[in-house]
Amino acid sequence: MGNRAIRKAVEVLVAAVAVFAVMVSTGPAAMADHTLLLQTTDANPGGQAFFQRGANSSFFNACDLQSDGYRAVGRLYRWYGAWSLIARQDAAGGSGTCTPYEELLGLSSGVQLKMTVCLQNGYNGTPLFCNTGYYTMP
Protein backbone atom coordinates (compact mmCIF):
# COMPACT_ATOMS: atom_id res chain seq x y z
CA MET A 1 0.00 0.00 0.00
CA GLY A 2 1.22 3.47 -0.82
CA ASN A 3 1.20 6.41 1.60
CA ARG A 4 -1.91 7.87 -0.02
CA ALA A 5 -3.84 4.59 0.36
CA ILE A 6 -2.77 4.28 4.00
CA ARG A 7 -3.77 7.89 4.69
CA LYS A 8 -7.19 7.34 3.11
CA ALA A 9 -7.70 4.13 5.12
CA VAL A 10 -6.86 6.00 8.34
CA GLU A 11 -9.26 8.86 7.44
CA VAL A 12 -12.11 6.43 6.75
CA LEU A 13 -11.36 4.56 9.98
CA VAL A 14 -11.37 7.80 12.03
CA ALA A 15 -14.75 8.81 10.57
CA ALA A 16 -16.23 5.34 11.20
CA VAL A 17 -14.96 5.30 14.79
CA ALA A 18 -16.46 8.76 15.41
CA VAL A 19 -19.89 7.69 14.16
CA PHE A 20 -19.72 4.42 16.10
CA ALA A 21 -18.66 6.23 19.30
CA VAL A 22 -21.68 8.54 19.08
CA MET A 23 -24.03 5.61 18.54
CA VAL A 24 -22.56 3.66 21.45
CA SER A 25 -22.51 6.65 23.80
CA THR A 26 -26.16 7.50 23.11
CA GLY A 27 -27.32 3.96 23.90
CA PRO A 28 -29.16 1.18 22.10
CA ALA A 29 -32.42 3.11 21.73
CA ALA A 30 -30.72 5.84 19.68
CA MET A 31 -28.91 3.26 17.56
CA ALA A 32 -32.29 1.87 16.48
CA ASP A 33 -33.45 5.32 15.31
CA HIS A 34 -32.78 6.97 11.99
CA THR A 35 -29.55 8.56 10.75
CA LEU A 36 -28.41 10.40 7.65
CA LEU A 37 -24.69 10.50 6.79
CA LEU A 38 -23.45 12.45 3.77
CA GLN A 39 -19.94 12.90 2.38
CA THR A 40 -18.71 15.54 -0.02
CA THR A 41 -18.61 14.49 -3.69
CA ASP A 42 -14.87 14.94 -4.31
CA ALA A 43 -12.99 11.78 -5.33
CA ASN A 44 -11.46 11.43 -1.86
CA PRO A 45 -14.24 12.88 0.35
CA GLY A 46 -12.89 15.67 2.52
CA GLY A 47 -16.01 16.30 4.57
CA GLN A 48 -19.11 14.74 6.01
CA ALA A 49 -22.27 15.73 7.85
CA PHE A 50 -24.24 13.53 10.21
CA PHE A 51 -27.86 13.76 11.41
CA GLN A 52 -29.33 11.38 13.96
CA ARG A 53 -32.90 11.32 15.17
CA GLY A 54 -33.12 10.21 18.78
CA ALA A 55 -36.08 9.35 20.99
CA ASN A 56 -36.53 12.89 22.40
CA SER A 57 -34.21 15.07 20.35
CA SER A 58 -32.02 15.00 17.25
CA PHE A 59 -28.32 15.71 16.72
CA PHE A 60 -26.34 17.25 13.86
CA ASN A 61 -22.62 17.77 13.21
CA ALA A 62 -19.95 18.03 10.51
CA CYS A 63 -16.45 16.56 10.19
CA ASP A 64 -13.42 17.76 8.23
CA LEU A 65 -11.75 14.54 7.10
CA GLN A 66 -8.59 15.91 5.45
CA SER A 67 -5.89 18.48 6.12
CA ASP A 68 -6.32 20.09 2.71
CA GLY A 69 -6.93 23.78 3.46
CA TYR A 70 -10.71 23.42 3.17
CA ARG A 71 -13.32 23.20 5.89
CA ALA A 72 -16.37 20.95 5.89
CA VAL A 73 -19.64 22.85 6.24
CA GLY A 74 -22.86 21.05 7.08
CA ARG A 75 -26.18 22.82 6.79
CA LEU A 76 -29.56 21.57 7.95
CA TYR A 77 -32.76 23.07 6.57
CA ARG A 78 -36.40 22.65 7.59
CA TRP A 79 -39.31 22.97 5.19
CA TYR A 80 -41.69 25.84 6.13
CA GLY A 81 -43.20 26.27 2.65
CA ALA A 82 -39.60 27.03 1.61
CA TRP A 83 -36.29 25.68 2.91
CA SER A 84 -35.14 27.57 6.01
CA LEU A 85 -31.68 27.12 7.53
CA ILE A 86 -31.96 25.82 11.12
CA ALA A 87 -28.36 24.74 11.80
CA ARG A 88 -24.88 25.28 10.35
CA GLN A 89 -21.78 23.38 11.46
CA ASP A 90 -18.25 24.36 10.38
CA ALA A 91 -15.43 21.88 10.92
CA ALA A 92 -11.88 22.93 10.10
CA GLY A 93 -8.56 21.38 10.95
CA GLY A 94 -8.62 18.18 8.92
CA SER A 95 -7.95 14.55 9.72
CA GLY A 96 -11.22 13.81 11.49
CA THR A 97 -11.87 17.14 13.21
CA CYS A 98 -15.59 17.24 14.06
CA THR A 99 -17.84 19.91 15.49
CA PRO A 100 -19.64 19.20 18.75
CA TYR A 101 -23.07 17.69 18.22
CA GLU A 102 -25.81 20.30 18.09
CA GLU A 103 -29.00 19.16 19.79
CA LEU A 104 -32.17 20.01 17.89
CA LEU A 105 -35.54 20.01 19.65
CA GLY A 106 -39.04 20.31 18.22
CA LEU A 107 -38.55 18.16 15.12
CA SER A 108 -41.81 16.27 15.32
CA SER A 109 -43.18 13.54 13.10
CA GLY A 110 -43.67 14.61 9.47
CA VAL A 111 -41.12 17.46 9.56
CA GLN A 112 -39.15 17.56 6.30
CA LEU A 113 -35.40 18.20 6.45
CA LYS A 114 -32.69 18.84 3.87
CA MET A 115 -29.04 18.38 4.79
CA THR A 116 -26.05 19.52 2.74
CA VAL A 117 -22.33 19.11 3.19
CA CYS A 118 -19.73 21.06 1.21
CA LEU A 119 -16.05 21.95 1.30
CA GLN A 120 -15.21 25.65 1.57
CA ASN A 121 -12.04 27.73 1.71
CA GLY A 122 -12.90 29.90 4.72
CA TYR A 123 -16.20 30.63 6.44
CA ASN A 124 -17.63 32.59 3.49
CA GLY A 125 -15.84 30.64 0.74
CA THR A 126 -17.57 29.23 -2.31
CA PRO A 127 -19.22 25.87 -1.53
CA LEU A 128 -17.51 23.02 -3.45
CA PHE A 129 -18.22 19.29 -3.90
CA CYS A 130 -21.63 19.61 -2.25
CA ASN A 131 -23.89 16.67 -1.50
CA THR A 132 -27.55 16.88 -0.47
CA GLY A 133 -29.87 14.46 1.30
CA TYR A 134 -33.49 14.64 2.39
CA TYR A 135 -35.19 13.22 5.44
CA THR A 136 -38.77 13.14 6.77
CA MET A 137 -39.11 12.71 10.52
CA PRO A 138 -41.00 9.48 11.27
Stockholm file with secondary structure:
# STOCKHOLM 1.0

chainA/1-138         MGNRAIRKAVEVLVAAVAVFAVMVSTGPAAMADHTLLLQTTDANPGGQAFFQRGANSSFFNACDLQSDGYRAVGRLYRWYGAWSLIARQDAAGGSGTCTPYEELLGLSSGVQLKMTVCLQNGYNGTPLFCNTGYYTMP
#=GR chainA/1-138 SS CCHHHHHHHHHHHHHHHHHHHHHHHHCHHHHHSCEEEEECSSSSCCEEEEEEECSSCEEEEEEECSCSSCEEEEEEEEESSSEEEEEEEEECSSTTEECCCEEECCCCTTCEEEEEEEEESSTTSCCEEEEEEEEECC
#=GC SS_cons         CCHHHHHHHHHHHHHHHHHHHHHHHHCHHHHHSCEEEEECSSSSCCEEEEEEECSSCEEEEEEECSCSSCEEEEEEEEESSSEEEEEEEEECSSTTEECCCEEECCCCTTCEEEEEEEEESSTTSCCEEEEEEEEECC
//
